Amino acid sequence: MTEKSPSPRPVEIWTDGACKNNPGVGGWGAWLVWGEHTLELYDGETLTTNNQMELTAVINALSAMKRPCPIIIHTDSSYVKDGITKWIHGWKRNGWRTADKKPVKNAELWQKLDELVSAHSIEWRWVKGHAGDPGNEKADELANLGVEAALGKRPAKRLK
């Protein structure tokens, strides 16, 4: 009998978006954890929406990955989790239109996320925001630093 080799340890990612007014000045944050290694990323935009920042956080986190691997993404955004796990299939079938034939909002961001997701094995986990989850609290802190970056009060922390 042969033993199965253990599956690779997943990278855990917590993401969050923040927006002061909606639309308004916004920021995104992502905290990546793999064993003892961590990476903090954040940035922002002067005119955006909360949903755009939620998507941008996940896009930047996945863009930081150097090779395909198992990933667990923790998000407090039902919009992101449901969009990528449920709604996107219909949108793609319908030429990036909703069931009522309207253009999908943030389609460019959804298309970029769809491209990045295809390279990995991802488990999506929804977490309640502002409820004490340490990773979510860290991502929220980073998203707010992203707002400060958008306002020019601090440099962004993102991969180029």
N, CA, C and O of each residue as an XYZ file, in Angstrom:
640
protein
N       0.836     -1.169      0.000
C       0.000      0.000      0.000
C       0.893      1.248      0.000
O       1.871      1.319      0.743
N       0.549      2.220     -0.832
C       1.338      3.449     -0.876
C       0.608      4.545     -0.104
O      -0.621      4.608     -0.075
N       1.402      5.391      0.509
C       0.820      6.520      1.230
C       0.630      7.683      0.275
O       1.451      7.929     -0.609
N      -0.456      8.380      0.470
C      -0.678      9.602     -0.306
C       0.233     10.692      0.245
O       0.394     10.838      1.457
N       0.813     11.438     -0.653
C       1.618     12.557     -0.166
C       0.654     13.638      0.314
O      -0.414     13.822     -0.269
N       1.024     14.344      1.363
C       0.118     15.371      1.871
C      -0.060     16.478      0.836
O       0.872     16.831      0.112
N      -1.259     17.010      0.783
C      -1.480     18.092     -0.165
C      -0.732     19.322      0.319
O      -0.518     19.498      1.518
N      -0.335     20.171     -0.622
C       0.423     21.363     -0.229
C      -0.410     22.242      0.707
O      -1.633     22.324      0.591
N       0.280     22.885      1.624
C      -0.384     23.799      2.549
C      -0.947     24.970      1.750
O      -0.238     25.545      0.923
N      -2.214     25.336      1.981
C      -2.778     26.455      1.218
C      -2.260     27.804      1.699
O      -1.889     27.974      2.860
N      -2.245     28.734      0.793
C      -2.022     30.133      1.146
C      -3.375     30.651      1.618
O      -4.385     30.466      0.939
N      -3.398     31.296      2.773
C      -4.644     31.892      3.243
C      -4.580     33.389      2.970
O      -3.581     34.050      3.253
N      -5.674     33.904      2.412
C      -5.744     35.308      2.028
C      -7.008     35.919      2.622
O      -8.103     35.375      2.474
N      -6.846     37.049      3.291
C      -7.984     37.829      3.756
C      -7.989     39.122      2.948
O      -6.950     39.764      2.793
N      -9.150     39.501      2.437
C      -9.251     40.714      1.626
C     -10.388     41.592      2.137
O     -11.343     41.113      2.748
N     -10.257     42.887      1.871
C     -11.324     43.812      2.241
C     -11.228     45.060      1.393
O     -10.161     45.411      0.889
N     -12.354     45.719      1.245
C     -12.431     47.002      0.571
C     -13.057     48.010      1.517
O     -13.824     47.645      2.409
N     -12.730     49.275      1.322
C     -13.298     50.352      2.133
C     -13.608     51.522      1.211
O     -12.903     51.757      0.229
N     -14.659     52.246      1.534
C     -15.008     53.410      0.725
C     -15.612     54.468      1.627
O     -16.566     54.203      2.357
N     -15.056     55.657      1.573
C     -15.575     56.796      2.334
C     -16.525     57.527      1.404
O     -16.098     58.226      0.484
N     -17.805     57.361      1.648
C     -18.892     57.692      0.723
C     -18.852     56.614     -0.360
O     -17.822     55.973     -0.567
N     -19.931     56.426     -1.020
C     -19.992     55.337     -2.005
C     -20.860     55.782     -3.180
O     -22.084     55.679     -3.095
N     -20.275     56.272     -4.271
C     -18.843     56.293     -4.574
C     -18.115     57.401     -3.811
O     -18.702     58.366     -3.322
N     -16.803     57.196     -3.742
C     -15.953     58.152     -3.057
C     -14.528     57.645     -3.023
O     -14.130     56.811     -3.837
N     -13.764     58.158     -2.075
C     -12.383     57.716     -1.901
C     -12.416     56.320     -1.283
O     -13.086     56.088     -0.277
N     -11.686     55.401     -1.898
C     -11.710     54.029     -1.404
C     -10.334     53.419     -1.308
O      -9.360     53.924     -1.866
N     -10.280     52.315     -0.583
C      -9.037     51.568     -0.441
C      -9.318     50.082     -0.400
O     -10.431     49.648     -0.105
N      -8.297     49.319     -0.699
C      -8.391     47.859     -0.613
C      -7.191     47.345      0.173
O      -6.133     47.973      0.207
N      -7.380     46.203      0.797
C      -6.291     45.587      1.541
C      -6.332     44.086      1.399
O      -7.404     43.492      1.284
N      -5.167     43.472      1.407
C      -5.061     42.016      1.340
C      -3.928     41.571      2.255
O      -2.837     42.140      2.246
N      -4.213     40.544      3.040
C      -3.220     39.953      3.932
C      -3.063     38.506      3.527
O      -4.008     37.722      3.619
N      -1.861     38.144      3.074
C      -1.559     36.794      2.611
C      -0.706     36.099      3.661
O       0.269     36.664      4.156
N      -1.080     34.874      3.995
C      -0.370     34.118      5.026
C      -0.085     32.718      4.500
O      -0.985     32.016      4.039
N       1.186     32.325      4.578
C       1.606     30.974      4.217
C       2.618     30.540      5.266
O       3.788     30.919      5.226
N       2.130     29.728      6.211
C       2.997     29.320      7.308
C       3.458     30.532      8.089
O       2.647     31.301      8.603
N       4.779     30.696      8.174
C       5.362     31.829      8.906
C       5.469     33.085      8.049
O       5.784     34.159      8.562
N       5.214     32.964      6.762
C       5.389     34.077      5.830
C       4.088     34.866      5.688
O       3.006     34.289      5.581
N       4.210     36.183      5.690
C       3.049     37.039      5.478
C       3.391     38.137      4.477
O       4.554     38.502      4.303
N       2.367     38.647      3.832
C       2.523     39.754      2.896
C       1.317     40.670      3.070
O       0.175     40.213      3.046
N       1.573     41.954      3.244
C       0.525     42.963      3.354
C       0.524     43.804      2.097
O       1.571     44.280      1.657
N      -0.658     43.988      1.517
C      -0.810     44.799      0.314
C      -1.970     45.766      0.515
O      -2.978     45.412      1.127
N      -1.830     46.991     -0.002
C      -2.943     47.940      0.019
C      -2.684     49.083     -0.948
O      -1.544     49.389     -1.296
N      -3.766     49.695     -1.367
C      -3.729     50.892     -2.198
C      -5.158     51.412     -2.265
O      -6.056     50.860     -1.630
N      -5.363     52.461     -3.023
C      -6.705     53.014     -3.119
C      -6.879     53.867     -4.348
O      -5.959     54.036     -5.149
N      -8.072     54.401     -4.485
C      -8.428     55.271     -5.607
C      -9.264     56.418     -5.074
O      -9.952     56.289     -4.061
N      -9.194     57.544     -5.772
C      -9.914     58.722     -5.289
C     -11.401     58.696     -5.633
O     -12.193     59.322     -4.928
N     -11.802     58.006     -6.673
C     -13.228     57.901     -7.007
C     -13.527     56.453     -7.381
O     -13.170     55.991     -8.464
N     -14.181     55.754     -6.477
C     -14.441     54.331     -6.660
C     -15.664     53.937     -5.851
O     -16.308     54.784     -5.232
N     -15.980     52.652     -5.857
C     -17.066     52.132     -5.027
C     -16.516     51.043     -4.110
O     -15.427     50.514     -4.330
N     -17.286     50.726     -3.090
C     -16.874     49.666     -2.177
C     -16.726     48.344     -2.923
O     -15.753     47.621     -2.712
N     -17.684     48.022     -3.794
C     -17.597     46.753     -4.531
C     -16.358     46.698     -5.422
O     -15.730     45.646     -5.539
N     -16.001     47.812     -6.046
C     -14.785     47.826     -6.866
C     -13.552     47.573     -6.010
O     -12.630     46.879     -6.440
N     -13.528     48.128     -4.805
C     -12.380     47.919     -3.917
C     -12.343     46.481     -3.398
O     -11.261     45.914     -3.246
N     -13.497     45.886     -3.125
C     -13.539     44.480     -2.697
C     -12.952     43.588     -3.793
O     -12.138     42.711     -3.506
N     -13.355     43.804     -5.032
C     -12.827     43.023     -6.158
C     -11.337     43.282     -6.361
O     -10.570     42.349     -6.598
N     -10.930     44.535     -6.271
C      -9.535     44.902     -6.498
C      -8.621     44.259     -5.458
O      -7.489     43.890     -5.771
N      -9.103     44.122     -4.230
C      -8.309     43.471     -3.179
C      -7.991     42.026     -3.565
O      -6.847     41.586     -3.454
N      -8.999     41.299     -4.014
C      -8.785     39.890     -4.385
C      -7.893     39.798     -5.625
O      -7.010     38.942     -5.691
N      -8.116     40.661     -6.590
C      -7.302     40.661     -7.815
C      -5.827     40.886     -7.483
O      -4.962     40.178     -7.998
N      -5.538     41.861     -6.633
C      -4.145     42.139     -6.283
C      -3.526     41.015     -5.465
O      -2.348     40.700     -5.631
N      -4.311     40.411     -4.589
C      -3.789     39.275     -3.806
C      -3.428     38.121     -4.732
O      -2.346     37.546     -4.609
N      -4.319     37.776     -5.655
C      -4.032     36.662     -6.573
C      -2.907     37.008     -7.540
O      -2.151     36.128     -7.951
N      -2.793     38.266     -7.901
C      -1.703     38.690     -8.797
C      -0.341     38.542     -8.129
O       0.680     38.459     -8.811
N      -0.321     38.509     -6.804
C       0.937     38.357     -6.073
C       1.441     36.920     -6.078
O       2.601     36.674     -5.747
N       0.592     35.972     -6.446
C       0.984     34.566     -6.440
C       1.923     34.290     -7.611
O       1.641     34.675     -8.746
N       3.037     33.622     -7.330
C       4.045     33.365     -8.363
C       3.804     32.067     -9.128
O       4.328     31.885    -10.227
N       3.009     31.160     -8.544
C       2.722     29.881     -9.203
C       1.376     29.374     -8.718
O       0.896     29.787     -7.662
N       0.770     28.485     -9.480
C      -0.514     27.922     -9.047
C      -0.363     27.172     -7.722
O       0.620     26.464     -7.504
N      -1.346     27.339     -6.850
C      -1.309     26.667     -5.555
C      -2.709     26.650     -4.955
O      -3.601     27.356     -5.424
N      -2.896     25.839     -3.916
C      -4.185     25.890     -3.221
C      -4.273     27.168     -2.384
O      -3.305     27.583     -1.746
N      -5.447     27.771     -2.405
C      -5.653     29.050     -1.726
C      -6.993     29.018     -1.010
O      -7.969     28.463     -1.517
N      -7.029     29.613      0.161
C      -8.289     29.867      0.852
C      -8.441     31.382      0.918
O      -7.606     32.073      1.503
N      -9.508     31.893      0.318
C      -9.770     33.329      0.348
C     -10.905     33.601      1.319
O     -11.999     33.049      1.197
N     -10.618     34.470      2.292
C     -11.603     34.896      3.280
C     -12.054     36.301      2.884
O     -11.225     37.203      2.761
N     -13.342     36.495      2.687
C     -13.866     37.807      2.324
C     -15.141     38.077      3.109
O     -15.906     37.157      3.395
N     -15.367     39.333      3.454
C     -16.626     39.693      4.091
C     -17.619     40.230      3.057
O     -18.663     40.776      3.412
N     -17.283     40.070      1.785
C     -18.123     40.553      0.693
C     -18.908     39.401      0.058
O     -18.338     38.569     -0.648
N     -20.203     39.360      0.312
C     -21.054     38.381     -0.363
C     -21.048     38.647     -1.867
O     -21.150     37.715     -2.665
N     -20.930     39.908     -2.251
C     -20.869     40.293     -3.660
C     -19.720     39.567     -4.359
O     -19.908     39.004     -5.438
N     -18.541     39.576     -3.755
C     -17.384     38.899     -4.355
C     -17.567     37.389     -4.322
O     -17.411     36.727     -5.348
N     -17.893     36.836     -3.166
C     -17.996     35.381     -3.036
C     -19.090     34.819     -3.937
O     -18.851     33.864     -4.677
N     -20.291     35.402     -3.883
C     -21.380     34.898     -4.715
C     -21.130     35.175     -6.188
O     -21.463     34.358     -7.047
N     -20.541     36.332     -6.476
C     -20.259     36.665     -7.872
C     -19.330     35.668     -8.529
O     -19.582     35.241     -9.656
N     -18.248     35.285     -7.841
C     -17.248     34.407     -8.459
C     -17.646     32.936     -8.383
O     -17.198     32.140     -9.208
N     -18.479     32.557     -7.407
C     -18.836     31.137     -7.270
C     -20.189     30.800     -7.892
O     -20.447     29.636     -8.201
N     -21.054     31.789     -8.081
C     -22.408     31.501     -8.584
C     -22.757     32.280     -9.851
O     -23.039     31.692    -10.895
N     -22.735     33.595     -9.746
C     -23.284     34.437    -10.803
C     -22.447     34.475    -12.068
O     -22.989     34.636    -13.161
N     -21.134     34.328    -11.940
C     -20.238     34.530    -13.082
C     -20.519     33.569    -14.233
O     -20.334     33.923    -15.397
N     -20.962     32.366    -13.914
C     -21.226     31.380    -14.969
C     -22.327     31.877    -15.913
O     -22.201     31.757    -17.131
N     -23.390     32.425    -15.358
C     -24.468     32.983    -16.177
C     -24.025     34.224    -16.924
O     -24.380     34.411    -18.088
N     -23.258     35.065    -16.271
C     -22.765     36.272    -16.937
C     -21.950     35.915    -18.166
O     -22.118     36.522    -19.224
N     -21.072     34.936    -18.035
C     -20.234     34.535    -19.168
C     -21.091     33.949    -20.289
O     -20.894     34.259    -21.464
N     -22.039     33.099    -19.909
C     -22.959     32.518    -20.907
C     -23.738     33.595    -21.647
O     -24.005     33.471    -22.842
N     -24.107     34.667    -20.917
C     -24.938     35.732    -21.486
C     -24.126     36.891    -22.061
O     -24.662     37.980    -22.266
N     -22.839     36.667    -22.322
C     -22.018     37.738    -22.896
C     -21.828     38.904    -21.946
O     -21.872     40.059    -22.369
N     -21.617     38.618    -20.665
C     -21.400     39.603    -19.610
C     -22.609     40.516    -19.443
O     -22.504     41.732    -19.281
N     -23.767     39.853    -19.492
C     -25.035     40.538    -19.197
C     -25.729     39.770    -18.081
O     -25.567     38.558    -17.937
N     -26.503     40.508    -17.299
C     -27.247     39.895    -16.204
C     -28.451     39.148    -16.756
O     -28.724     39.201    -17.955
N     -29.160     38.461    -15.893
C     -30.350     37.716    -16.317
C     -31.392     38.637    -16.950
O     -32.154     38.201    -17.813
N     -31.438     39.905    -16.533
C     -32.381     40.842    -17.148
C     -31.743     41.671    -18.262
O     -32.201     42.766    -18.589
N     -30.661     41.111    -18.840
C     -30.015     41.637    -20.060
C     -29.275     42.958    -19.881
O     -28.934     43.608    -20.870
N     -29.019     43.367    -18.639
C     -28.251     44.588    -18.404
C     -26.774     44.240    -18.336
O     -26.423     43.128    -17.941
N     -25.893     45.176    -18.717
C     -24.455     44.901    -18.596
C     -24.069     44.637    -17.139
O     -24.575     45.289    -16.225
N     -23.180     43.688    -16.938
C     -22.680     43.379    -15.595
C     -21.861     44.561    -15.105
O     -20.969     45.043    -15.802
N     -22.170     45.024    -13.896
C     -21.367     46.103    -13.307
C     -19.983     45.565    -12.986
O     -19.838     44.427    -12.540
N     -18.978     46.382    -13.212
C     -17.582     46.037    -12.927
C     -17.097     44.842    -13.752
O     -16.265     44.061    -13.289
N     -17.612     44.704    -14.960
C     -17.287     43.545    -15.798
C     -15.790     43.374    -16.012
O     -15.302     42.244    -16.027
N     -15.043     44.474    -16.180
C     -13.592     44.357    -16.407
C     -12.909     43.728    -15.201
O     -12.004     42.907    -15.345
N     -13.350     44.120    -14.014
C     -12.766     43.544    -12.801
C     -13.147     42.077    -12.657
O     -12.308     41.255    -12.287
N     -14.410     41.736    -12.948
C     -14.838     40.333    -12.886
C     -14.064     39.484    -13.889
O     -13.691     38.352    -13.581
N     -13.819     40.020    -15.091
C     -13.073     39.266    -16.106
C     -11.634     39.035    -15.664
O     -11.090     37.951    -15.876
N     -11.020     40.027    -15.061
C      -9.647     39.872    -14.557
C      -9.628     38.846    -13.421
O      -8.747     37.988    -13.378
N     -10.579     38.929    -12.518
C     -10.645     37.975    -11.416
C     -10.860     36.561    -11.944
O     -10.228     35.619    -11.465
N     -11.733     36.405    -12.911
C     -11.999     35.091    -13.510
C     -10.726     34.499    -14.107
O     -10.463     33.305    -13.964
N      -9.948     35.329    -14.767
C      -8.679     34.880    -15.357
C      -7.705     34.408    -14.273
O      -7.071     33.363    -14.420
N      -7.589     35.165    -13.204
C      -6.658     34.823    -12.123
C      -7.106     33.578    -11.356
O      -6.276     32.748    -10.986
N      -8.384     33.446    -11.120
C      -8.926     32.312    -10.371
C      -8.657     30.997    -11.092
O      -8.442     29.968    -10.452
N      -8.668     31.027    -12.410
C      -8.519     29.790    -13.188
C      -7.164     29.109    -12.983
O      -7.020     27.927    -13.296
N      -6.182     29.824    -12.470
C      -4.844     29.254    -12.290
C      -4.671     28.521    -10.963
O      -3.646     27.875    -10.745
N      -5.653     28.611    -10.079
C      -5.485     28.085     -8.731
C      -6.655     27.201     -8.319
O      -7.713     27.204     -8.949
N      -6.441     26.453     -7.258
C      -7.513     25.730     -6.584
C      -7.907     26.587     -5.386
O      -7.148     26.705     -4.424
N      -9.107     27.190     -5.448
C      -9.492     28.173     -4.446
C     -10.730     27.726     -3.680
O     -11.723     27.281     -4.257
N     -10.635     27.859     -2.372
C     -11.793     27.686     -1.497
C     -12.194     29.079     -1.036
O     -11.367     29.825     -0.513
N     -13.453     29.429     -1.228
C     -13.952     30.751     -0.854
C     -14.678     30.651      0.478
O     -15.564     29.813      0.647
N     -14.307     31.498      1.415
C     -14.954     31.520      2.730
C     -15.459     32.926      3.036
O     -14.696     33.892      3.021
N     -16.742     33.023      3.311
C     -17.308     34.295      3.736
C     -17.123     34.423      5.235
O     -17.379     33.475      5.977
N     -16.679     35.589      5.691
C     -16.570     35.882      7.113
C     -17.365     37.146      7.408
O     -17.422     38.055      6.580
N     -17.964     37.204      8.562
C     -18.698     38.398      8.953
C     -17.702     39.516      9.239
O     -16.754     39.332     10.003
N     -17.919     40.663      8.627
C     -17.023     41.801      8.828
C     -17.183     42.412     10.201
O     -18.274     42.405     10.772
N     -16.099     42.938     10.725
C     -16.089     43.653     12.007
C     -16.651     42.793     13.139
O     -17.345     43.286     14.028
N     -16.339     41.508     13.086
C     -16.862     40.579     14.097
C     -15.737     39.868     14.848
O     -15.983     38.866     15.520
N     -14.515     40.370     14.745
C     -13.422     39.826     15.533
C     -12.551     38.792     14.847
O     -11.609     38.295     15.466
N     -12.824     38.442     13.587
C     -11.931     37.526     12.866
C     -10.602     38.259     12.672
O     -10.572     39.298     12.012
N      -9.493     37.738     13.236
C      -8.219     38.468     13.168
C      -7.762     38.780     11.744
O      -7.248     39.869     11.488
N      -7.940     37.854     10.826
C      -7.539     38.110      9.447
C      -8.383     39.178      8.795
O      -7.866     40.018      8.059
N      -9.693     39.157      9.059
C     -10.579     40.166      8.509
C     -10.278     41.538      9.099
O     -10.312     42.546      8.393
N      -9.985     41.571     10.383
C      -9.629     42.851     11.011
C      -8.348     43.414     10.400
O      -8.238     44.621     10.188
N      -7.380     42.539     10.118
C      -6.121     42.965      9.480
C      -6.393     43.498      8.074
O      -5.861     44.540      7.693
N      -7.220     42.786      7.301
C      -7.542     43.235      5.943
C      -8.275     44.574      5.976
O      -8.037     45.428      5.123
N      -9.158     44.764      6.947
C      -9.867     46.033      7.101
C      -8.882     47.165      7.417
O      -8.982     48.262      6.867
N      -7.941     46.881      8.302
C      -6.903     47.870      8.634
C      -6.114     48.245      7.371
O      -5.838     49.421      7.134
N      -5.759     47.255      6.578
C      -5.005     47.513      5.349
C      -5.841     48.296      4.339
O      -5.318     49.181      3.662
N      -7.134     47.981      4.230
C      -8.008     48.718      3.311
C      -8.080     50.191      3.708
O      -8.106     51.070      2.847
N      -8.111     50.454      4.999
C      -8.132     51.846      5.450
C      -6.802     52.546      5.210
O      -6.773     53.754      4.974
N      -5.698     51.800      5.266
C      -4.408     52.371      4.852
C      -4.444     52.679      3.357
O      -3.821     53.640      2.904
N      -5.167     51.871      2.596
C      -5.347     52.131      1.170
C      -6.072     53.439      0.916
O      -5.737     54.162     -0.021
N      -7.062     53.751      1.740
C      -7.753     55.039      1.633
C      -6.747     56.167      1.867
O      -6.745     57.163      1.143
N      -5.897     56.008      2.875
C      -4.875     57.022      3.147
C      -3.905     57.153      1.972
O      -3.454     58.253      1.653
N      -3.588     56.031      1.334
C      -2.704     56.079      0.155
C      -3.383     56.847     -0.977
O      -2.739     57.633     -1.671
N      -4.684     56.619     -1.163
C      -5.412     57.335     -2.216
C      -5.427     58.832     -1.963
O      -5.437     59.631     -2.900
N      -5.427     59.204     -0.699
C      -5.433     60.623     -0.337
C      -4.028     61.231     -0.301
O      -3.865     62.412      0.004
N      -3.015     60.417     -0.614
C      -1.637     60.902     -0.630
C      -1.016     61.027      0.745
O       0.008     61.693      0.900
N      -1.613     60.401      1.749
C      -1.101     60.515      3.118
C      -0.072     59.433      3.442
O       0.573     59.486      4.489
N       0.082     58.466      2.562
C       1.067     57.398      2.774
C       1.293     56.723      1.427
O       0.429     56.778      0.552
N       2.448     56.087      1.255
C       2.678     55.360      0.005
C       1.873     54.062     -0.021
O       1.613     53.458      1.020
N       1.494     53.653     -1.193
C       0.798     52.381     -1.371
C       1.767     51.236     -1.119
O       2.984     51.410     -1.186
N       1.222     50.077     -0.831
C       2.033     48.878     -0.642
C       1.440     47.801     -1.531
O       0.554     47.051     -1.120
N       1.943     47.736     -2.754
C       1.428     46.772     -3.719
C       2.575     46.265     -4.570
O       3.623     46.903     -4.670
N       2.365     45.119     -5.178
C       3.382     44.577     -6.082
C       3.211     45.201     -7.442
O       2.092     45.473     -7.877
N       4.302     45.425     -8.102
C       4.229     46.035     -9.456
C       4.211     44.958    -10.500
O       4.152     45.255    -11.693
